[in-house]
Amino acid sequence: MEDTAIGFMSTEPVSQNQTKVRWGISGVIPYPTNIMLPMLKMDQMIGNDLQKGLENLKEKME
């Protein structure tokens, strides 16, 4: 599946040793993909990429 979207990650300090990370994507999903979205299991499709991004962020922030 090919798509163009805007993604973001922001950080907010919670305590000296904790940081809150917000992650999101903004884009348009065209028909008929939009009606199939609940069946696509996006967690599984992008989960590994998100995890890698969080690991990279943690390394840079430490």
A tleap script that builds the chain and sets N, CA, C and O, in Angstrom:
source leaprc.protein.ff14SB
mol = sequence {
  NMET GLU ASP THR ALA ILE GLY PHE MET SER
  THR GLU PRO VAL SER GLN ASN GLN THR LYS
  VAL ARG TRP GLY ILE SER GLY VAL ILE PRO
  TYR PRO THR ASN ILE MET LEU PRO MET LEU
  LYS MET ASP GLN MET ILE GLY ASN ASP LEU
  GLN LYS GLY LEU GLU ASN LEU LYS GLU LYS
  MET CGLU
}
set mol.1.N position { 0.844 -1.168 0.000 }
set mol.1.CA position { 0.000 0.000 0.000 }
set mol.1.C position { 0.890 1.231 0.000 }
set mol.1.O position { 1.785 1.346 0.838 }
set mol.2.N position { 0.662 2.141 -0.914 }
set mol.2.CA position { 1.461 3.357 -1.027 }
set mol.2.C position { 0.628 4.541 -0.566 }
set mol.2.O position { -0.562 4.624 -0.871 }
set mol.3.N position { 1.254 5.465 0.175 }
set mol.3.CA position { 0.517 6.600 0.713 }
set mol.3.C position { 1.483 7.737 1.002 }
set mol.3.O position { 2.682 7.526 1.184 }
set mol.4.N position { 0.944 8.931 1.041 }
set mol.4.CA position { 1.692 10.102 1.470 }
set mol.4.C position { 0.950 10.701 2.649 }
set mol.4.O position { -0.248 10.967 2.558 }
set mol.5.N position { 1.642 10.913 3.745 }
set mol.5.CA position { 1.021 11.454 4.951 }
set mol.5.C position { 2.054 12.243 5.729 }
set mol.5.O position { 3.255 12.129 5.483 }
set mol.6.N position { 1.583 13.036 6.661 }
set mol.6.CA position { 2.457 13.815 7.531 }
set mol.6.C position { 2.488 13.139 8.889 }
set mol.6.O position { 1.444 12.925 9.506 }
set mol.7.N position { 3.674 12.807 9.353 }
set mol.7.CA position { 3.832 12.175 10.657 }
set mol.7.C position { 4.546 13.120 11.611 }
set mol.7.O position { 5.296 14.000 11.189 }
set mol.8.N position { 4.304 12.925 12.894 }
set mol.8.CA position { 4.980 13.763 13.880 }
set mol.8.C position { 5.243 12.988 15.155 }
set mol.8.O position { 4.550 12.021 15.473 }
set mol.9.N position { 6.248 13.429 15.870 }
set mol.9.CA position { 6.555 12.955 17.217 }
set mol.9.C position { 6.893 14.188 18.032 }
set mol.9.O position { 7.678 15.030 17.595 }
set mol.10.N position { 6.305 14.301 19.214 }
set mol.10.CA position { 6.656 15.400 20.108 }
set mol.10.C position { 6.954 14.827 21.480 }
set mol.10.O position { 6.457 13.760 21.841 }
set mol.11.N position { 7.761 15.538 22.234 }
set mol.11.CA position { 8.136 15.080 23.566 }
set mol.11.C position { 7.783 16.136 24.592 }
set mol.11.O position { 7.769 17.333 24.303 }
set mol.12.N position { 7.496 15.664 25.809 }
set mol.12.CA position { 7.164 16.550 26.921 }
set mol.12.C position { 7.726 15.929 28.195 }
set mol.12.O position { 7.407 14.784 28.514 }
set mol.13.N position { 8.562 16.672 28.931 }
set mol.13.CA position { 9.114 16.105 30.161 }
set mol.13.C position { 8.022 15.874 31.195 }
set mol.13.O position { 7.160 16.728 31.403 }
set mol.14.N position { 8.065 14.705 31.847 }
set mol.14.CA position { 7.116 14.355 32.900 }
set mol.14.C position { 7.810 14.453 34.254 }
set mol.14.O position { 7.254 14.986 35.214 }
set mol.15.N position { 9.016 13.937 34.315 }
set mol.15.CA position { 9.849 14.032 35.518 }
set mol.15.C position { 11.300 14.011 35.044 }
set mol.15.O position { 11.568 14.048 33.843 }
set mol.16.N position { 12.218 13.954 35.976 }
set mol.16.CA position { 13.632 13.973 35.608 }
set mol.16.C position { 14.009 12.762 34.755 }
set mol.16.O position { 14.888 12.860 33.899 }
set mol.17.N position { 13.356 11.624 34.979 }
set mol.17.CA position { 13.709 10.401 34.259 }
set mol.17.C position { 12.619 9.909 33.310 }
set mol.17.O position { 12.713 8.796 32.792 }
set mol.18.N position { 11.591 10.718 33.076 }
set mol.18.CA position { 10.497 10.288 32.203 }
set mol.18.C position { 10.143 11.372 31.201 }
set mol.18.O position { 10.169 12.565 31.505 }
set mol.19.N position { 9.809 10.920 29.993 }
set mol.19.CA position { 9.382 11.816 28.933 }
set mol.19.C position { 8.147 11.232 28.272 }
set mol.19.O position { 8.104 10.045 27.948 }
set mol.20.N position { 7.149 12.073 28.076 }
set mol.20.CA position { 5.931 11.651 27.384 }
set mol.20.C position { 6.151 11.892 25.887 }
set mol.20.O position { 6.554 12.980 25.476 }
set mol.21.N position { 5.881 10.864 25.083 }
set mol.21.CA position { 6.042 10.956 23.637 }
set mol.21.C position { 4.675 10.861 22.989 }
set mol.21.O position { 3.904 9.945 23.278 }
set mol.22.N position { 4.376 11.807 22.113 }
set mol.22.CA position { 3.141 11.772 21.330 }
set mol.22.C position { 3.530 11.520 19.886 }
set mol.22.O position { 4.470 12.116 19.360 }
set mol.23.N position { 2.791 10.630 19.262 }
set mol.23.CA position { 3.089 10.244 17.895 }
set mol.23.C position { 1.783 10.237 17.115 }
set mol.23.O position { 0.758 9.785 17.624 }
set mol.24.N position { 1.812 10.725 15.907 }
set mol.24.CA position { 0.593 10.732 15.110 }
set mol.24.C position { 0.881 10.831 13.626 }
set mol.24.O position { 1.988 11.165 13.205 }
set mol.25.N position { -0.136 10.533 12.850 }
set mol.25.CA position { -0.060 10.615 11.397 }
set mol.25.C position { -1.321 11.301 10.911 }
set mol.25.O position { -2.419 11.002 11.380 }
set mol.26.N position { -1.162 12.219 9.972 }
set mol.26.CA position { -2.300 12.892 9.365 }
set mol.26.C position { -2.248 12.660 7.861 }
set mol.26.O position { -1.237 12.935 7.216 }
set mol.27.N position { -3.337 12.156 7.315 }
set mol.27.CA position { -3.394 11.901 5.885 }
set mol.27.C position { -4.798 11.520 5.473 }
set mol.27.O position { -5.691 11.398 6.312 }
set mol.28.N position { -4.991 11.335 4.189 }
set mol.28.CA position { -6.288 10.956 3.644 }
set mol.28.C position { -6.189 9.535 3.115 }
set mol.28.O position { -5.279 9.206 2.354 }
set mol.29.N position { -7.119 8.708 3.518 }
set mol.29.CA position { -7.152 7.335 3.039 }
set mol.29.C position { -8.322 7.228 2.058 }
set mol.29.O position { -9.476 7.369 2.462 }
set mol.30.N position { -8.041 6.981 0.782 }
set mol.30.CA position { -9.097 6.973 -0.229 }
set mol.30.C position { -9.980 5.712 -0.172 }
set mol.30.O position { -9.586 4.679 0.369 }
set mol.31.N position { -11.161 5.832 -0.740 }
set mol.31.CA position { -12.075 4.701 -0.904 }
set mol.31.C position { -11.457 3.744 -1.899 }
set mol.31.O position { -10.881 4.241 -2.866 }
set mol.32.N position { -11.507 2.466 -1.780 }
set mol.32.CA position { -12.187 1.636 -0.799 }
set mol.32.C position { -11.326 1.260 0.393 }
set mol.32.O position { -11.780 0.540 1.283 }
set mol.33.N position { -10.075 1.743 0.422 }
set mol.33.CA position { -9.186 1.398 1.530 }
set mol.33.C position { -9.764 1.873 2.856 }
set mol.33.O position { -9.627 1.190 3.871 }
set mol.34.N position { -10.411 3.038 2.858 }
set mol.34.CA position { -10.934 3.582 4.117 }
set mol.34.C position { -11.964 2.667 4.772 }
set mol.34.O position { -12.049 2.627 5.999 }
set mol.35.N position { -12.747 1.933 3.985 }
set mol.35.CA position { -13.732 1.043 4.599 }
set mol.35.C position { -13.101 -0.279 5.038 }
set mol.35.O position { -13.676 -1.008 5.847 }
set mol.36.N position { -11.924 -0.584 4.502 }
set mol.36.CA position { -11.224 -1.809 4.883 }
set mol.36.C position { -10.261 -1.582 6.049 }
set mol.36.O position { -9.686 -2.536 6.571 }
set mol.37.N position { -10.085 -0.328 6.457 }
set mol.37.CA position { -9.109 0.033 7.488 }
set mol.37.C position { -9.221 -0.801 8.769 }
set mol.37.O position { -8.194 -1.243 9.283 }
set mol.38.N position { -10.423 -1.033 9.304 }
set mol.38.CA position { -10.486 -1.843 10.536 }
set mol.38.C position { -9.926 -3.257 10.365 }
set mol.38.O position { -9.507 -3.872 11.346 }
set mol.39.N position { -9.911 -3.775 9.155 }
set mol.39.CA position { -9.430 -5.137 8.914 }
set mol.39.C position { -7.935 -5.190 8.586 }
set mol.39.O position { -7.358 -6.275 8.523 }
set mol.40.N position { -7.303 -4.027 8.377 }
set mol.40.CA position { -5.909 -3.988 7.931 }
set mol.40.C position { -4.896 -4.222 9.054 }
set mol.40.O position { -3.734 -4.516 8.773 }
set mol.41.N position { -5.302 -4.100 10.294 }
set mol.41.CA position { -4.408 -4.316 11.439 }
set mol.41.C position { -3.163 -3.425 11.343 }
set mol.41.O position { -2.031 -3.903 11.255 }
set mol.42.N position { -3.420 -2.111 11.365 }
set mol.42.CA position { -2.343 -1.133 11.224 }
set mol.42.C position { -1.266 -1.313 12.287 }
set mol.42.O position { -0.091 -1.060 12.021 }
set mol.43.N position { -1.650 -1.749 13.490 }
set mol.43.CA position { -0.654 -1.971 14.552 }
set mol.43.C position { 0.439 -2.907 14.065 }
set mol.43.O position { 1.626 -2.653 14.269 }
set mol.44.N position { 0.029 -3.983 13.425 }
set mol.44.CA position { 0.987 -4.970 12.942 }
set mol.44.C position { 1.764 -4.447 11.736 }
set mol.44.O position { 2.935 -4.782 11.557 }
set mol.45.N position { 1.109 -3.623 10.905 }
set mol.45.CA position { 1.770 -3.127 9.695 }
set mol.45.C position { 2.878 -2.127 10.008 }
set mol.45.O position { 3.932 -2.155 9.373 }
set mol.46.N position { 2.649 -1.238 10.985 }
set mol.46.CA position { 3.632 -0.188 11.265 }
set mol.46.C position { 4.270 -0.313 12.648 }
set mol.46.O position { 5.116 0.499 13.022 }
set mol.47.N position { 3.865 -1.328 13.399 }
set mol.47.CA position { 4.363 -1.488 14.768 }
set mol.47.C position { 5.867 -1.572 14.876 }
set mol.47.O position { 6.455 -0.950 15.760 }
set mol.48.N position { 6.506 -2.326 13.998 }
set mol.48.CA position { 7.966 -2.471 14.053 }
set mol.48.C position { 8.666 -1.150 13.757 }
set mol.48.O position { 9.673 -0.821 14.384 }
set mol.49.N position { 8.126 -0.389 12.794 }
set mol.49.CA position { 8.719 0.914 12.467 }
set mol.49.C position { 8.571 1.885 13.634 }
set mol.49.O position { 9.503 2.623 13.953 }
set mol.50.N position { 7.403 1.885 14.268 }
set mol.50.CA position { 7.193 2.754 15.422 }
set mol.50.C position { 8.134 2.378 16.554 }
set mol.50.O position { 8.736 3.254 17.176 }
set mol.51.N position { 8.265 1.103 16.824 }
set mol.51.CA position { 9.156 0.650 17.895 }
set mol.51.C position { 10.597 1.074 17.632 }
set mol.51.O position { 11.284 1.532 18.545 }
set mol.52.N position { 11.055 0.925 16.398 }
set mol.52.CA position { 12.420 1.323 16.034 }
set mol.52.C position { 12.598 2.830 16.220 }
set mol.52.O position { 13.631 3.283 16.713 }
set mol.53.N position { 11.587 3.601 15.824 }
set mol.53.CA position { 11.648 5.053 16.006 }
set mol.53.C position { 11.727 5.442 17.468 }
set mol.53.O position { 12.478 6.349 17.827 }
set mol.54.N position { 10.960 4.764 18.321 }
set mol.54.CA position { 11.006 5.052 19.751 }
set mol.54.C position { 12.358 4.673 20.357 }
set mol.54.O position { 12.870 5.384 21.222 }
set mol.55.N position { 12.930 3.571 19.914 }
set mol.55.CA position { 14.255 3.163 20.382 }
set mol.55.C position { 15.310 4.197 19.971 }
set mol.55.O position { 16.181 4.542 20.770 }
set mol.56.N position { 15.237 4.689 18.735 }
set mol.56.CA position { 16.172 5.720 18.274 }
set mol.56.C position { 16.009 7.006 19.082 }
set mol.56.O position { 16.998 7.636 19.457 }
set mol.57.N position { 14.760 7.393 19.350 }
set mol.57.CA position { 14.497 8.588 20.132 }
set mol.57.C position { 15.055 8.453 21.552 }
set mol.57.O position { 15.666 9.386 22.074 }
set mol.58.N position { 14.844 7.298 22.169 }
set mol.58.CA position { 15.347 7.060 23.522 }
set mol.58.C position { 16.867 7.187 23.564 }
set mol.58.O position { 17.426 7.791 24.479 }
set mol.59.N position { 17.523 6.611 22.565 }
set mol.59.CA position { 18.991 6.675 22.508 }
set mol.59.C position { 19.480 8.109 22.413 }
set mol.59.O position { 20.459 8.470 23.067 }
set mol.60.N position { 18.816 8.934 21.612 }
set mol.60.CA position { 19.237 10.322 21.444 }
set mol.60.C position { 18.955 11.156 22.694 }
set mol.60.O position { 19.714 12.068 23.020 }
set mol.61.N position { 17.863 10.839 23.389 }
set mol.61.CA position { 17.491 11.638 24.557 }
set mol.61.C position { 18.305 11.289 25.795 }
set mol.61.O position { 18.432 12.107 26.706 }
set mol.62.N position { 18.857 10.077 25.833 }
set mol.62.CA position { 19.663 9.686 26.997 }
set mol.62.C position { 21.024 10.277 26.834 }
set mol.62.O position { 21.886 10.087 27.692 }
savepdb mol mol.pdb
quit
